Amino acid sequence: MAADRLDHVELNCLVHAVNLTDDPASAPPPFPNVAVPTPDELSKLPGIMHGTPESIAEDLHRYREAYGISYYTIRVPNMVDFAKVIKLVR
């Protein structure tokens, strides 16, 4: 079982949406195919990235520390925006 090897398992997160904005504290916009009751809950999902490239890079580091997520799968429509983030994470 993976639970027995969790310290050695790489965890992945599918990123459903990336929304770059100068105001990371603002509520994220509604995203297609993401049904979450409140904007606050939506902003806390690791698969929804909302904020400046710098704030999203900080979120990625925080998610790695808190949840052990070591890599992300980015959907094609989000790759250009995510490229602005990933260069800050390296």
C-alpha positions in Angstrom: 0.0 0.0 0.0 1.1 3.5 -0.7 0.4 4.5 2.9 3.3 2.3 4.0 5.6 4.2 1.5 4.2 7.7 1.7 7.5 9.3 2.5 8.8 8.0 -0.8 5.8 8.6 -3.0 5.7 11.6 -5.3 2.4 13.4 -5.1 0.9 15.1 -8.2 -1.8 17.8 -8.5 -3.7 18.5 -11.6 -4.0 22.3 -12.0 -7.5 23.0 -13.4 -7.0 26.8 -13.8 -4.4 29.5 -13.5 -5.6 33.1 -13.0 -2.8 35.7 -12.9 -3.8 38.9 -11.1 -2.2 41.8 -9.3 -4.6 41.2 -6.4 -4.1 37.7 -5.0 -6.4 38.5 -2.1 -9.3 39.0 -4.4 -11.8 36.3 -5.0 -10.9 34.1 -7.9 -13.3 34.1 -10.9 -15.6 31.2 -11.4 -13.8 28.5 -13.4 -15.6 26.2 -15.8 -16.0 22.6 -14.5 -15.1 23.6 -10.9 -18.1 23.4 -8.6 -17.2 24.8 -5.2 -19.7 26.6 -3.0 -17.7 29.7 -2.1 -14.8 31.8 -3.6 -12.9 31.4 -0.4 -13.0 27.6 -0.7 -12.1 27.9 -4.4 -9.0 30.0 -3.5 -7.7 27.3 -1.1 -7.6 24.5 -3.6 -4.1 23.5 -4.8 -5.6 22.9 -8.3 -6.8 26.5 -8.7 -3.9 29.0 -8.9 -5.0 32.6 -8.4 -2.7 35.6 -7.8 0.6 37.1 -8.9 3.3 34.8 -10.3 5.2 35.5 -7.0 2.2 34.6 -4.7 1.4 31.5 -6.7 5.1 30.4 -6.4 4.8 30.9 -2.7 1.6 28.8 -2.7 3.5 26.0 -4.5 6.2 25.9 -1.9 3.5 26.0 0.9 1.6 23.1 -0.7 4.8 21.1 -1.0 5.5 21.6 2.7 1.9 21.1 3.9 0.8 18.3 1.6 3.9 16.9 0.0 2.9 17.8 -3.5 6.1 17.6 -5.6 4.9 18.2 -9.1 2.0 19.6 -11.0 0.2 18.7 -14.2 -0.8 21.9 -16.1 -3.5 21.9 -18.7 -2.6 23.3 -22.1 -4.7 26.6 -21.8 -2.8 27.4 -18.6 0.8 26.8 -19.8 1.7 30.3 -20.8 0.6 31.8 -17.5 2.1 29.0 -15.5 5.5 29.5 -17.3 5.6 32.9 -15.5 5.2 31.1 -12.2 7.5 28.1 -12.7 10.6 30.2 -13.4 10.2 31.7 -9.9 9.9 28.2 -8.3 13.2 26.9 -9.7 
